[in-house]
Amino acid sequence: MRETPAEVFHGRVAELDLLADALRDAVAGGASAVLLGGDAGVGKTRLVSEFGRTATSGGAVVLSGRALDIADAPPFWPVVSALREQSRTRGALGRECAAALSRLDRADGPAGRVEMLGELAAVVERAAHRGPVVLVVDDLHRADRSTRDLFAYLLAALSSSPVLLVGTYRDDPAGGVPIDLLGLTGELRRHRGVRFARVEPLPRHELAELVAQWAPGRHDVEDLVWRHSGGNVFLARETVRAVLDGDPRGVPQTVRELVRAGAAGLSTGAVEVVRAVAAGVGEVEHTLLAAVVDVDGPELAAAVREAADAGFVVVAGADGYTLRHGLMTEVVSADLLPAERVELHVRYATALHGGHRVPGSAARLAHHWQLAGRPDEALEATLEAAQEAERLRGYAEAHRHWLRAATLPVPDAVRDRSRYLERAASAAALAGDHGSAVALLAERLGEPDAAPGTEQAVLRSRLGRYLGAAGQLAEAEEAHRRAVATLPAGDDPAVAAVAARAEVLAGYAAALLDRADYAGARAVAEDALVAARRVGEPRALASVLATLGFGAAHSRDGAAGLEALTEAVAVAEADGDPETLGECLARRAELLTGPLNALDDGVAAARAGAERMAGLGLGRTSSVSLRVVAANGLFRAGAWDEAEREVATAWSAAPSGAQMLELRLARARLRMGRGDLDGSDVDLTAAELIAGSAGLPKQRLPLLILRAGLEMWRGNPELAFAHVGKGLDVVESGVDDVFAVAPLLWHGARAHAQAVLAGRPPDASGLRRLRRHRRDLVDRGDRSAPALRGVIASYEAMCSAEDARTTAGSDPGTWRGVADLLDGLGQPYPGSYARLRSAEALLAGRRTEEGTADLRRAARLAAGLRAGPLLTEIAEVAHRARIEVPELAAVATDGRAPVAVDGPLARLTDREREVLEVLADGATNKQIAARLFITPKTVGAHLASVFAKLDVTNRTSAAAVLREHRTDI
């Protein structure tokens, strides 16, 4: 492993918060305690160690000791060992601990035990006089009776001291508190200041992140580690270690020996139970277990109890059993002889086939028949399992079942292999496994018996849909083109042929819409609409209506577009196909939150749609897309905390392909706004890898816009302008989406203005190109729906205002008009930026009162969003203008600590130093005046004073003195 696993700590945010809250309560109200239970290896020790580290950094004294796993452990050993460790430190507390240990060594007998109890309590109390104390007893279930008594005694005796007691214990094999601790926990539960919590195994996504730290680049082991450990950190670590040591099964020798040693002490009946449960699938119901093993009645109950007490079997569900963890199952199964293994699977299959049926039985039956070497029976059960999984919206499971059916070595499976591959691809797509969907359908199309004509056109159209979902939009468009070209010439009147034609054309229209070719999409969609209505093909009809409706919003009739999308959703709901419904819901929500600027309605529709799609089994696909739409709408509306929650929820679904790309972009936008520029960069880089070099406008434009924004906040307007230029290349390839183009053009105008003000103007041809596109945008906006026209007008107003920043004699009130316009659209983030620019212009025009008001309003808006980079820029203007803004109290103006000045610079006032710093950049008096919001005359007066105090006669000499005494300049 890259680093010692014990050094890696990840996750456990809720548990750390619980401990931190308990410490705060102890400081405020006196001694309290937290008892943490959990399975062996789940990470309790590492958790309290991490908490101890953070508590120490916060000023607390942490005393930590672990109980010994021996019968005759010395009294109070965990606490005494903690004091011994502390006694080795310097300072008064270390000396006190050393003295206390000396006194404890002299205590003996029953009276001595009482004396030790009092002495230990006194040491902890004296330590608490200096500050909070955290006393940790690890493995409390092993602690001697004296330590357990001390735990309860301290809680009572130090009721007014800032002391937090933390104890960890291992759960009883059968679950719950160990018997030896029941007396202590019963007493502690009566105390209001005691919290009990269970340290659960890590959730899968956190375990995956931890595994990535242990084994960088080994994504292939994540599933194995999860199956073996179920989130148990110790078992996960040992599995990774075994894999890296060369065992592809990931079964560590240490665990194998522990399991075998434990099994050796079991009776024959208990061994039979453990083996049978290991061969089962998931939870093994008691009645099913009884049908499989040779033991029954009271003997079976006794055998199960023995296996449970030994820590092998745990109760699962209402009446079922599993082994304690996946690694144990692996070891027990590996120790079975082939004949034993086959016999157990035959027994399971026979019992399940004979009537022990519950939901999911078909999948278990297929599993057992296959491992029993009975493929004919396995095929029948596999097909039933696939259909059952689809009914229950378990598309990932359905994908596996259809794939298994396609690979079973029986004549029926060989005959129907093509159909099974198609069904497997469809299920994989619905499950969000886009790569598998593409591979399976490509395999189907490559088979010798691949159907020609209409059937092949339909398959190629579906391949295009799967490629699009995988984020490969260019390849998807090509697949759709080939599908259309494969359609037979002529007008086949057969219903099936017309329905197929409608499906193929609908898919192509949607692909054209995704590349922002609205005119092309409309032409194809209108042909598809005729075919879909002719034969009543609901899926194609819903998709076509969604395409036409979305495109219509970019014409003069946005209301008609929304009406078409509403009809599309109704048709899809009535048909019941979840994939089509997800497409329609996403188009409608995107239209509302985007071009129509109906943010509240759009966010509500997106959230409701996300819940609906998750309930239909599309939690990794359509639900993620809808949550991204909600997050983007919330970002525009200024509800950034809510947007982050939507992103986090979507992220927990572990999406891939196009959904992951969309999610990365949404998170990059939020991270950038909040000031996590490096995190935003990571997301953009990942999105670029998904999109590839041939990404279509739907992918490339937002990427380039965000790249430009990132470089602006990093202070690189020239790079930002270059990214905008690349975006214009995309626009010139043919893009009808004016809503996507508008922010690109504003970023260009902003980057150009900033570069000019920095004295580094971009090439004039780039500016001419940008302004040509701006004129085109205005023309196209005039032909758009009213709501979209208003959004475009706001962007053009921002562009014009950016131009004014570099134009002498411009109206200082230009930006105020832009800010008012953005306020009307309900968009506080650009509104705050506009207020900042308004303040800057007004202050430069000596309209100090109005400028101050706008600057404070900008700060209030940005502070409400916690928009870090924007707040920093506002703070810089406030600093230059010497305006007090309460919201900026904690904001640094340049990210650096104040610089100490000495020598001749110490003679200057703060304002004189500011004038000198701007002068050292090569600025003229007029430029200095503009930057510091003072008059050129005032600048001259300051410079005269600076020259006199520094004993210089010109600007060059004054700048040289500054550089000599300020190494940061």
N, C-alpha and C positions, 0 to 999 in steps of 0.2 A: 504493500500500500504506500501511497505517496507520503503520508505522515502517520504517526502513531494514532490509531483510532481513538485511544482514550483522550487525546488532545482535541478531538473534534466535538464540538457541541452544536446542535442544530435544532431549531424548533422550540417546543415547550413554552411558547409565549404565555399561554393561559396559566400554566403552573407557576411560572416565574412571577406573573402578575399577582397570583394568589399569595405567594410568599412575601412579595413586596408590600401588599396591602396589610398582611398580618404584622409585618415589622412596623409599618406606620401606626397601626392600632396599638401595638405594644408601647411605642414611644408616646402616644397620646393618652393611653388609658391603663398602662401597667401590663404585667406579664400575660402573655398569651402563648398559644401553642398550635402547631400544625403537625398532623400525623399523615404521612404519605404511604399508602399501601400499593402493592402491585406485584406482578409476577417477577420471578428471578430473571435478571438480565434486561428488564424493561427500560432501565436507565435512571433509577431513583438516586443512586449514589452520584452519578454525573450531574444530575439536576441540582442536588443540594450543594455540590461543589461549585457549580456555576453561580448559584445564588449567593454562596458565601463570598465568591470573588467580587460580585457586584455590591454586596453589602459592605465588604471591607473598603472598597473604593468610595463608598458613600459615607464612611466615617464610623461604621460599627466595628466592634470587636467580635470576631468569629472564633468560637471554640468548637472544634469538631473532633469527634472520636468515634471509633467503630467497635461494636461488641465482638468478643471472641467466640468462635464456634467450638468451645470446649466446655465440658461439664463443670469443671472446678475453676472457672475464671475468677480472678481477684475481684473483690467488691468494688463497685463504682468504676470498673476498668475504663469504659469509654470516656468518662468525664476526667478521670485521673490522667489518662493518656493525652487528652486535649490540653489539660493544664501543663503537663510536662512539655508539650510542644511549645506552648506559649512562654514557658519559663526560659526557653532558649533565646527569646527575643530581648532586645535592649529596652530599657525604659522601666518606669515604676511598676507597670502591670506585670512585666516579666519577673521582676524581683518579688512582687507579692505572691505570684504563683509558685515561685521556687520556695519561698518561706512556708506557704501553705502545704506544699508537698512534704516538706520536712516535718511539719506537725502531724500530717496524716500518717507518715511512716511510723510514728510513735504510738498511734492509736491501736488498740487491740481488744479482742473479746467483744461481747454484746454491748457493753458500755461504749467501747471504742467505735462500734458501728454508728451509734447515735451521735457520738462526737464527730465522726467523719461527715455525717449528714449535715450537721450544723456548720462545720468548717467549710464544706463545699458550697453551701448556700451563701455563707458570708463572703467567700471569694467572688462569687458571681455578682453578689449585691455590690461589693466594693468596685468591681469593674464597671457596673452599670452607673455608678456615680460619675464616671468620666464620659459616658455616652452609651448608646444602645449596645446591647449584647445579644448575639445569636449563639445559642448552644445547640449543636447538632449531635444527635446520637443515631448513627447509622446502624442498620440491622438491629433495631430495637427488639425484634422477636427473639434474638439470641442473648439479649442482655441479662445479666444476673438480677436477682430479685432486688438487690440494693439499688441498682441503677433505676429500675422501674419505679421504686418507691421515691427516689430522689426526683424523678421527673414530675410526679404528682405533688411532691412537697414544695418544689420550687415554684410551681404554679400558684400554690396557696400562699407561701411565705413572701413572695416578691410581688404581691398584687399591685403595688404602686411603682414598681421599677420597670424601666424600659428593657425588658428581657423577652426574647422570642425563643421558645423551645421548639426544635424541629426533630421529629423522629421518623425514621423510615422502617418499614417492616415488609416482609415477604408474605404474600397471601398464603393462606392455608391451601394445600393441594386441591381440596374440594371447593375452594373459593371462600372469600371473607377473611376475617381476622383470625390469626392463629390462636389456638386454645390458650397458650401461655400468656397472651396479651389481653384476654377477655376481661380480666379483673381490672387492669389499668384502663382500658378503653371504656369500660362501663362507668368507671369513676370520672374519667375525663369528659365524657359526653354530657355530664351534668353541669359542666363549666361553660359559661357563655363565651369565654375567650378562646375556645378550642375549635379548630377547623379540622375536618377529616376530608381527605381527597384521595382518589385513586389515580395513580400514574398509569395511563393507558398506553398501549403500544402506539408507535408513531403512525399517523395516517400515511397512506401510500405515497402521496406527493412529497411529503417531508422526508420519508425514507429514501425516495429516489434521489432527492437533492443530497442527502447524506452519502449515499452510495457513490454519487458523482464526485464527491470530495475524496472518498477512499480510493476509487478506481476511475480516474479521469479517462474519458473516452470509451469506457466499457458499458455502453448503454445496453448491451445484450444481456447483462447479468441482472438487470433491475427486476425483471419478472421472476427469475429464479429466486432472488433474495427475498422478494415479497412472499412467494409461495412457501419458502422454508421458514421464514421468521414471523410473518404476519405482523410486522412492525416491532418485534422485539429486537432491541438494539444489539444485544450480545449475540443473538443467533444470526442477525444480519451481518455483523462484523465477521463472525467466524465463517459464514458462508462465503463472503467475499474473499477472505483470506485463503480458504480452500480452493476457490476458483483460480486465484492468482498463483497459487502453488501448483497448479496443473490438474486439479480434479474438475472435469467439466460438469459433474453432478453437484459440485459444491457441498459435499458432505464432510465436514471437518472431523478429523480423527478423534478429537476431544469429545465431541458430542456423540459420535458413534460408540465410543467406549463407555460413556456415561449411560446411554440407553441400554446397551447390552448388559452392563453390570446391574442396572435396575431390574431388567427383565429376568435375570438369572435368579432373583430372589422371589419370583412369583410362583404361585401354584400352577398346575397344568390348566385348570379351568380359567384362571386369570390370563394366562398366556394366550389361550384360545380367543378370549374376548379381545385382547389387545391386537392380535393378528387380524381378526375379523373386522374390527373397526378401522384398522389401517388399510384394508382392502376395499372398504366402502367408499362412497362418494359423498363428501360433505357430511351432514349430520345423519347418523345411522339411528333410526327409530328403534325403540326397545323391542317392539314386536318383530321388526325385520331382523334385528340381531338374534332374537330367539329362534327365528326360522333358519338362520345361517349356521349357528354354532351347534355343537353336539350337547351343550349344557342347557338345562332348562329349569324352570321353576325356582325354588329357593336356592338351588346351587348356582343358577345364573346370577341371581341377585347378589349372592355372596361373592361371586367371581368379579362382578362389575364393581362392587364396593372395594374389594381388594385392589383392583387396578386403579381405581380413583384415588384411594388413600396413598398409593405408591406414586402418584403424580403422573400416571400415564393417561388415564381417561378423564375427560371433563364433561360435565353435563352441557348440552347445547340445545337451545330451544326448550320446548315444553317437555318432551319425552325422548330426546335423542342424545347421542354421544359422539364425541370426536376425540382424537388424540390431542395432547396439549399443544403441539405445534407441528408445522409441516416437516421440519427436520426429523422429528421423531417418527412421523409417518414414513418418511423416506428410508430411515434406517431399518425400521421393522419390516417394511415391504421388501427391501433388498435382502433381508435375511431369510425370506421365504424361498423354499425350493420351487422350481418350475411346476412340479406336479401339485404342490400345496397351493400355489398361486392360482393355477387354472381351476382347481377344485373349489376354491373360495369364490371365484367369479361365476362359476356355474351355479353354485348355491344361491348367490345373490340374484342372478338372472332368473333362475327358476322361481325363487320366492317373489320377485317383483312381477314376473309374468303371471304368477298364480293368484295375485290379488292384493299384494301389499303395494297399492298404487296411491300416490299422493302427487300434488303438482310437481313437475320435474321428473317424474318416474320414467318417462320415455327416454330422457337423456341418460339417466343412470342405467336403464336397461340396455341401451345401445352400447354404453361403455363396457358393461360387464360381458355382454355377448361377444364383443370384439376381442376383449382380453381373454375370453374363454376359447377363442379360436373358432367361433361360429359366425362367419361373415353373412350368411343368408339371413339369419335372425337379426344380426346387427344392422343390416340395411333397412329392414322393415321398421325397427325401433328408431333408427336414425332419421328416417323420413318423418316419422311421427313427431320426433323431438324437434326437428326443424320447423315444422308447421306449428307446433305448440309454442315454440319460442317466438315466432312471428306474431302469433295471436296475443302473446303477453308483452309485445314490444321489446323483447330481448334480442335485438338484432345482432349483437356481437356473438351471442350463442347460436343464433340461427345460421350465421355465416360459417361457424365452425362445423355445424351439423351438415350443412349442404356440401361443404368441402369434403367432409369425411365420406359422405355418400358418393361423391364423384371419384373417390380413390379406393373404394372397397373392391376387392378382387372377386366379383361375382358377375355373371352375365347380365343381370338386370341393370346393375350399376354402369357397366360398360356401355350398354345400349342407350341409357338416358344421361350419359355423362355431360353432354352439351347443355341440357336443360338444368342439370344440377350446378354447373359452372355459372350459368346466367343467374340462377337464384342466389348462389353464394356471392356473386359480385354485387347484386342488388342489396343483399343484407349487409355486406361490408360497407357499402356506401352509406346506408342509413345509420350504421354504427359509428361512422366517422373514420373508418379505416380506408381512406381514399386510395392509398397506394395499393392495397390488396384488391380493391374494386377494379382499378385500372389494369392490374396485372392479370386478374382472372378473366376479364372481358377480352383483353388482348389475346389471351391464350385461346379463348373460345373462338375468336375471329380467325385465328391462325390454324385452326384444325382443318384437316382435309375435307371434312363434310360441311364446312361453313356454308350456310345458306346464301344464295345469291339474291339479287333484286331487292324487293321490299323488306324482307326479313333482315338482310345484311344492313340495309340503310337504317333500320330501327336500332340495330345493335351498335352501329357506328355513332348514331346520335346519342345513345346512352353512354358510350365511351367518351364522347365529347363532354357530356354532363359530369361524368366522374373526373375527367381531367380538369375541368373547371373547378370542381370542388377541391381538387388537390392543389390548386393555385397555379396550374399550368395553363393559363388562359390562351396563350398563343397556340399551343398544341390542341387545346379544346376547340378553338375556332377552326383550325384545319380539319379536325375530326368531323365537325359539323358540316363543313363544306363538302367533304367527301361523302357524308351521309346524303346530302341533298343531291349530289351528282350521281349517287348510286340508285336513286329512285327511278323506277322504270318510266320511260317516256309514255305519253298518252294519259288519258283520263280513265283509269280503271274504276268502274262504278261499284265494285264490290265493297261492302261496308268495311271489311278488314283492311283493304287497300287504302281506302279514304282515311280511316282512322290512323293508319301507319303514316300516311303522308302528313296528316295534321300534327302528329307527334314529332316527326322529323323537322318540319318547318317551324314548329313552336320552339324546339330546342335551338335551332339556328338563330331565330329572332332574339331569343334570350341572350345568346352568345354575342350577337351584334350589339345588343343593349349594353352588355358588360364592357365592350370596347368603346362605348360612348358614340357609336354610329347610330344615332337615333333615327335618321332618315332611312337608312338601310333596314334597321330593325322594324320600322313601321311598315315598310313595303312587304317584307317577308311575313310579318305578323298578320297583315290583312289577308294574304293568301291562306295562311293557316287558319284564320278565323272562319273563312268560308267553309273549309273542309271540316273543321271541328263542329260547327253548327249543323252542317249537313247530316252528319251521322251521330251527333250528340256525344262526342268524345269529351268527357268532362275534364280530364287532366290537361289535355292540350288546350281546351277552351279557357280554363282558369289561367294557365301560363301565358297564353296569348293576351288575354285581357289585362294581366298584370304588366306585360311588356308595353302594350298600347297605352295603358293608363299612366305609367311612369313617364313615358316619352311625351305624353300630351302636356305634362306640366311645364315642359320647355317650349310650349307653343302659347298662344294667347288664352287657352281654355284649361286652366288648372282645375277648375271645378269638375269638368268632364273627366279629366284624368283621375281624380279622386273617386268619382262615381264608378269608373271602370274598374278601379282597384277594389272598391267595395264589393262589386259584383264578382270579381275574381275570387275574393276570399269566401263569399257565400257559396260559389260553385265548388270550390275546393273543400269546404266544410261538408257540403252535402255528399261529395264523392268519397271522402274519408281517406284519401291518400295523403299521408303525413308529409312526404317530401314536397309535393305540390303546394300544400297548405303553407308550409314553412316559407317557400319561395314567395307566395303572395303576401303573407304577413310581413315579411322583411321588406318587400318593395313598398308596401303601404307605409310602414313606419319610417322608412328612409325618406320617402317623399315628404311626409309631414315634418320630420325633424330637419330636413334639408331645404329643398327649393321653396316649399310652402311656408317655412319658418313658423309652423304651428308647434312650437317646442313642447308645450305641456301635453297636447293631444298625442303628439308623436312618441314622446317618452312613455306615456301611459300605454299606448298601443304596443310599443316594443316590449315593455315589461310583461304585459298580459300575454303577448305572443310567446315570449320566452318561457313562461310557466306552462303555457299550453303545449309547446313543442317538447319540453322536458317530460311532460306527462305522457306524450305520445312516443317516447323512446328516442327522441332526437336531441338528447342533452348535449352531445358533443358536436352537433352540426348546426341545425337551424336555430336552436336555442341560443347557442353562442353568438351567431350572427345577429340575432335580435338584441342580445345584451350589449353587443358592441354598438349597435344603433342607439340604444338607450344611453350608453355611456357618452357617445359623441354629442347627443342632444343635450344631456346634462352638462357637459363641458361648455357648450355654447350658452346654456342658460345660467352658467355660473354656479351650479351645484356640484362642485368638484369632489367633495367627500362622497356624495352618492354615486358619482361616476366611478370613483375608485372602487367602491363596493361592487358595482356591476362588473367591472373588469376582474376583480378578484374572484367573484362567483364564476364568471366565464372561464377564468384561468384554471380553476379547480376541476373543470370538466376535462382537462387535458386534450384540447382540440388539436387538429392538425390541418395541413394544407391551407386552403383559402381562409378558413375560420381563424387559424393561428396567425396568418398574415394580418387579417383585419384587427385581431386582438392586439398584436404587437404595435400596430400603428396607433391604436387608441391609447395604449399604455404609454407609448413614446410621447404622445401629445400631452398627457397628464404629467408625466415625469418632467418634461421640459417646462411646462407651466409652473410647476412647483420648485424647479431649480435643480433637479437631479439630472444634470446634463449628460453625465457619463452613462447613467442608466438608460436615458433616452437614446443615446448613441448605440448602446448594445441592442436595444430593441429594433432600431432602424437597420442595423447591420444584419440582424437575424431575418428581418422582413425582406431585405434585399436578397438574401440567400434563397428564401422561399420563392420569391418572384423570378429570380434568375435575370439574365441579361436581356431576355426578350419579353419582359413583362408588358402587358397592355396598359392603356391609359388609366384604367380603373386602379391599377397598382402603382404605376410609375408616378402619376401626378401627385398623389398625397405623399409618397416617399420623398420626392424632390422638394415639395413645399415644406415638409418637416425638416429636411436637411438644410434648406435655406434658413428657416427659423432658428435651428440649432446654431448655425454659424453666426447669425446675428447676435444671439445672446453670448456667444463666445468672443464677440468683438471682431469678427472677420467679415465685414460687409462685401468685400470683393469676392470671397468664396461663395457667399450667399447669392450674389448676383450671377455667378457662374452656374450655380444649381438652377436658378430661375431660367437661365439660357437653355439648359438641358430640358427643362420643362416646356419651354416654347417649342423645342424640337418635337416633343411629343404632341403638343397642340397642333402643330403644322402637319402632323401625320394624318390628321382628320379626327377632330374631337368636337362633338356637339354639346358636351356637358358644360354649359357656361357656369354652373354653380361650382364646379371643380376648378375651372380656369380662373375665376375671379380672385380667389385668395393668392394664387400664383402671381398674378399681376401686381397685387398690392405688395407682396413680399419683394418683388422686383423694384417697385417704386421706393419702398422703404430702404432696401439695400443700397440703391443708387444714391439716395439723399444722404445716408450715413457715410458712404464712401466719399462723397463730395465734401461733406463737412470735416472729414478726417484728412482732407487734402490728397486723397487717392482716388480721383474719379475714374470710373470704368470707361471702356472704349465708347465713343459717341455712337457707333453703329449699333451697339447693344441697346442704348437708350432709344434710338429711333425705332428699332424693332419692337421694343417693349411698348412704346406709345402707339405704334400701328395696331398692335393687338388690343390695346385699351380702346381704341376707336371702334374696332370690330366688336368688342364686347358690348359697348354701349349700343351699337346698332342691333345686335342680337338681343340685348336686354329689352329693347323697345318692342320686340316681337314676342316676348315671353309673357307668361301669366303675371298678373299684377303683383302677387306676393314675391315671386322670383325677381320681378323687375325692381322691387324695392330693395332686395338684398344686393343686387348688382349695383344699384345706384349708391348704396352705402360704401361698397368697395371702391367705386370710381371716385367718390368723394374723398375717401382716404388716400387714394393715389394722388389726387390733385393737391390735397393738403401736404402730402410728402414733398411734392414738387415745390410747394410754397416755402418749405424749410430752407431751400437753397436759392430762393429768388428774393433779391433785395426789394424792399417796399411792399411786400405782400401784406395782406390784411391779417393782423394778429388774431382776429376773431374767426378765421377760417376753421381752425381745429375745434373751436367751441361748437360750431354748427355741426361738424361731424360727430362730436360727442353726443349732442342732443339727438341726432338721427339714430345712433347706436342705442341710446337709452330707450328710444321708441321701439326698437326691435328686440329689446330685452336681452342684450348681450353685454354683460358687465366687463368681461376681459378686454375686448378691444375698446370698450367704452372707457375703461381706466387708462389704457394707453393713449386714447385720444385726449382725455382730460390732462394727462401729463404733457402732451405736445401743446395743448392749448395753454397750459400754465407757462410753459417754456416761452411760447410766442408772446404771451401777454406780459410776462416779466421783462423780456427783451424790449418790448415796446413801452416800458415804464408804467404799465398798468398793474401796479404792484398788488393792489387790493383784490382785483379780479383774478390775477394770476395765483395769488395765495389761496383763494377760495377753490380754484380748480385743482391746484396741487393737493390740497387737503382732501378734496373729494376723490381724486385719483388714488390717494393713499388709502382711504377708507375702502374703496372697491377692491383694490389689490390685496389689502390686509384680510378682507373677508374671504378671499380666494386662497390666501397664503401663497400668492404668486411671487416666489422668491426673486427671480431675476428682474421682474418688473418693479418690485418694491425697491430693489437695490438702485435701479435707474432713477426712480422717483426720489430716493434718499439723496442721490448725487446732485440732482437739481436743487433740492431743498438746501443741501449743504452749500452749494455755490451761491444760492440766493439768500442764504442766512435766514431761512424760514423755519420756525419750530412747527413740527408736525407730530402730534402725539403717537400716531400709529407707527412712526418710524423710529421709535426710541431704541429698539433692539436691532436695527438694520444697519450693517456696516456699509459705507459708501463705496468702498473699493475692494472689500474682502481682505484688507491688510490691517494689522495692528497699527495704532498710532506710532509715528516715527519720532524718536527723540531728536531734538535739535540742540546743537552746541556751537561754540565758536561764534563767528560773526553772525550766523543765522539767528542766534538767540536774541539778537538786538531787534529783529523784525517783529511786527505784529502778525497775528494769524492772517489777516487780510493781505498784508504785504507779501507774506510767504506764498499765498495763493496766486497773487499777481506774478510773482517771480517764477513759480512753477509753470504757469501757462506761457510766460515769455520764453522759458527755456525750451519749449516745444517749437519755437520759431514763429509764434503768433505776433501779429501786429497789434497796436493799441486798440484798433477797432475790433479785432477778433477777441482780444482779452476782455474787452467791455461786453461783447455779446455773450461770452461764455460765463462771465461772473455777474451778468445782469446789472452792470454799472455803466456810467457814461465814459466816453473816451477821455473827457477832461479829468474825471476822477482817477482813471488809470494813470494819466500823466502825473498827477499829484502823488500817487502811490509810488511810481517809479522814481520820481525825484527824491522821495524819502529813502527808498531802497538804495539808490546810488550813494547818497550821503552816508547812510549807516554802514554800507559795505566798503566805503572809500574807493568807489570805482567811478568811471566817467562814461561808460557806454554799456549797451545791452549785452554784448558778447562777454565782457568781463564779469558782469553780474551773473550771467548764466554759468560761467566757469566756477565762480565761488560756490554756487548752489551744487554743482556736480562734485566739487571737491569735498564738500561736507555732507552730502547726501548720497550714499552709495546706491540707494534704491532708485535714483532718478536716471 
